[in-house]
Amino acid sequence: MDISLHQLLQQFPQQVVNGLVQGSIYALVALGYTMVYGIMGLINFAHGEVVMIGTLVAITVTGLLAAAGMPVGIAGLCGLVISILSCMAIGWSLERVAYRPLRGSPRLTPLITAIGMSIVLQNLAMILWGRNYMTFPPLLPKVNFEFAGAYFTLVQVVIVLLSALMMSGLVLLVYRTKLGMAMRATAQNPEVASLMGVNINRVISAAFVIGSALAAVAGVMVGSYYEVAHYQMGFVLGLKAFTAAVLGGIGNLVGAMVGGILLGLIEALGAGYIGYFTGDFLGSHYQDIFAFAVLIVVLMFKPSGLFGEKTGDRA
């Protein structure tokens, strides 16, 4: 090998930065999975497609407004807002049309429905936006920073800080507001919560809407980070975010956040060093195997995840 151990150690800070950025995105998407599962016990496999639609809506709106003469930054902000509203509407529609009629059905029924809705949304996006990759316009200046041997951009800084802010806000909402109290009561015992005056339908819809809003923000982050989008981009991203939720303990908010960050770090470090440990037999483009290897290991040895599932308080 031409790469020395010293060079590998020099790469470590850079891989950590890359992992934190990717993990922040995973964590935001994983929160959508864990909120719905915590309240309903449903794994919403269509959630990745909501992220994808959020990205494509933001690209379309930003491009149209920028072409009309609006500054790119303001156009991007408008694109983000419309993307959030669009994804919230999709999340509400999914719950109202696809999942609510199936409450009380065997667990396999809504799971199959979720997979079906994923396919429907993916094909709908293909019809509306086509099969080709779309370029995401740069929303922020291309400013580079350096710290402790790691290089990062303004986009990466914004992704990490905005993710931390939104995750903190969600925790406050769940544990410090009436809606959050209703969510936790519904997760603990829907029947008793209903008898105490909680509108179960409204609470479940709120969980889908909030999760979809987070998905829209994550979608814009993905588009800004990679500067491309595609109608199939949500499938693998959704699976990885689901893996993050399982790793942390699906149904546990803090677990989803920690699981997302950990998965991002595992992927980045694995992609950075896999060539060294396999004699260049495998390259960094095999990074996806780490996420699914983590999923297999967690399901085999600790299916409840690192944080487990809080008894009677899954939200």
N, C-alpha and C positions, 0 to 999 in steps of 0.2 A: 504493500500500500504506500502511496505517495503522501498520504495525509498522516501527520504525526499526532500524537496524543495532545500535544500543546495546541495544535491548530484546532482540534476538536473542542478543547476547553474554551478556546477563543470564540467559537461559534455558539457556545452555550447561552450567553445573554441574548443574542439575536433570536435564537429559537424560543427562548422564554417569552420575548416580546411578541413574536408571531403567534405563539400558543395562547397568550392572554387575549389577543385581538380575536382570534378564531373562537376561543372559548367563551368570550363575552357574547358573541352572536349565538352560539349554541345554547347558552344559558337563557337568553331571551326567548328563543323558540321553545326550549324545554319547559319553560314556565307555562306556556299554553297547554302542553300535554298534561302537566302535573295538576293544573287547576281543574281541568275537566275530569281527569281521573279521580282527583281527590273528592269531588262532589258527586260524580255519577258512576265512577268505576268503569268509565269508557275510555278506550284508547282511540283518540281521534286521528286516524292515519291520514286524513285529508288536510291536516294542519300544515304540512310542508307545502302543499299546493297553495294555501292561503298566502304563505310567504312569497311564493313565486309570483302570484297575481299582484301582490303589493309592489314588488319590484317592477313588473312590467307596466303597471298603472303609473308609477312614479316616473319611469322613463318616458312614457307617452306624454304625460302632462307637462313635464319639464321641457321636453323637446318642442312641443307646440308653443308653449309660452315664450321660450327662448327665441324661437323662430319669429315670433311676433314682435320681438324687440325688448322683451323684459330681461333685466339682468339675470344671469344664470343662477346666482345665489338665491334671489327672490323666487325665481321660477322653480328651483329645487325645493324651497320651503313650501310653496304651493303644491308641488307634486307630492311631497311628504304628507301634507294635510289631507289631500284628496285620496291618497293611497290608504291612509288610516281609516278614513270614512268608508271607503269601498270595502276594505277588509272587514271592518266592523259589520257592515251590511251582509257580507258573505257569511261571516260567522253566525250572525243571528239567523239567517236563512237556513244554514245547515242544521242548526239545532231545531228550528221550528218545523222544517219540512222533512228532514231525513231522520232525525234522532228522537224527537219527542213522541212520534207515534209508536216507537218501538220500546218505550219504557215498560218494564215488566216482562219483556221478552227474554228468552235465553240469551246468555252473554255472547254467544257466537253470532247471533243475528245482527246486533248493532256493529259488531266488529267487521263483518262482511260488508255491511252498508257503508262503513267508513272507508274501506278499501275501494268500494264502488264509486263513492263520491270523489275520492282522490283521482280515479281514472277519468271521471266526468269533467272535473275541473281542469285536468291536464289537457284533455282533448279540446275543451272549450277555449283554453288559452292558445292552443295550436291553431284553431280556426281564426281567432281574433288577431293574433300577432304573428302567425306564420311559424315556419320551422327554423328559420335562420336566427343566428345569434344577434342580439341587439346591443349596441354600444351605450353604456351609461355615461352621460355627460359629467365631466369633473365639476363637483359642487363647491369644493374648497381649494384654496391655493395649494400648489404642490411645494410645501415647505418641509424640509427635512431637519431632523434633530438627531443628536448623538448623545448617548449616556452609557457609561460603563462598557464601552465597546459595542453597544447595540445601536442600530440606526432605525428610526421610525419616522413616519410621516404625520402630518396634521390630521389626516383622515383616521389613522390608527388611534391617535390620542382621543379624538372626538368619539370614536366607536367605544372605547373602553370607558370613558367618563360618562357618556350618555347611557350606556348599558348599566353602569353602577347606579346612576341616578334613577333610572326607571325601575330597577330591581328593588332599590330602597323604597321608592314610592309605592310599589306593589305590596311590600311587606307592611308598610304603614297602613295601606288601605285594608288589608286583610285583618290586621290585628288592632286597628285603632278606629275603625268606622263601623257604623250600623250595618252597612252592606257586608263588610267583612265578617261581622258577627253572625249575620244571617247565613253567609257562605259556610262558616265553620259549624253552625248549628245544623245546616242541611247535610253537610258531610258526615256529621256524627249520627244523626237519625232524622231522615226526611219526614217521617210520619209525625214524630213529636214536634219537630220544627213547624210543620204545617198547623198543628193544633195550637201552637203558641202564636199564630198569626203571621208566620213567615210565608210569603208568596214564593213557593218552590219554583214555579215556572219562571218567574222574574229573576230569581237568583241564578238559576242554571243558564238562562239567556245572558245574564250579565257576565258569567264566567266565560262563555264563548266569545262575547263581544270584547272583553278586556284582553283575553288571550289573542284574539285576532288583531287587535290594535298593536300589541307587542310584536306580533308576526310581521305587520306592515313595516314597523320601524326596523326590525331585523332585516327585512327584505331590502330596504333602502340602504342599510349598512353593507349588505352583501354586494349590492350593485355598485356602491361607491368604492368599495374595497377592491373588487376585481374588475370593475368598469365594463362588465358584460353581463347579459342575462339571457335566459333561454327557457322555453316552456317546460323543459324537463328538469330544471335546476332544483325544484322543490323536493323531488323524490329522495335523493341521497341526503340532502340537508335535513329533511324531516326524519329520516332513519337515524342519523347521527344525533339529532336533538333528542329523539326518543331514547337512544342509548345513554345519553347524558342524564336524562330523567331517571332511567332505571339504575344507572350507576350511583346517583345520589340518593335514590329512594323515591320512586314515583309516588306522587301524592304529597310530597313534602317540599314546600317552597324553597327552603334553604338548601335542601338536598339537590334540587334542580339547578340552583345557581352554582353550588360547589361542583356538582357533576359536570356541568357545562365547562367550567374553567379547567377542571382536571382533564377532561377529554381533549380540550384544545391543546393543553400542554403535552399530553401523551402523543397526540398526532404530530405536533410540531417537532418534538424531540425525536420521535420515531422516524419521521421523514428526513430529519437532518442527519441521523446517524445510521440508518439502516444500510446504506451503501458501505459504510466502514465495516460493520459487523458481518456483512454477507459477501465481502470481497467484491463489491459492485455488482453482484448477481441481481440484487433488487435495488431500485432507485427510489427517489423521493416521490415519484408518481404512484407508488404503492401505498401512500399514506392512508388510504381508506381501509386497508386491512386492519389497522390498529383499532379503529372504532368498533368494528364488528368482532374482532378478537376480544376486546374489552366486554362487549355485550355477552358473548358466549361464556367468558370466565365468570362474570357477575351472576348470570343465570344459573351456572353450575354450582358455585360455591357460596354466594350470598344473594339470593334472588330478591331479598328485601332491600338491597342497596346499602350504601355506606351508612346512611342515617336511619335506615329502616322506615317503617310507616308508623306514624304516631297513632296510638290506640285511641279510636273514637275522635280523632281530630286530623283528618287526612289533608285538609286544606292548609 
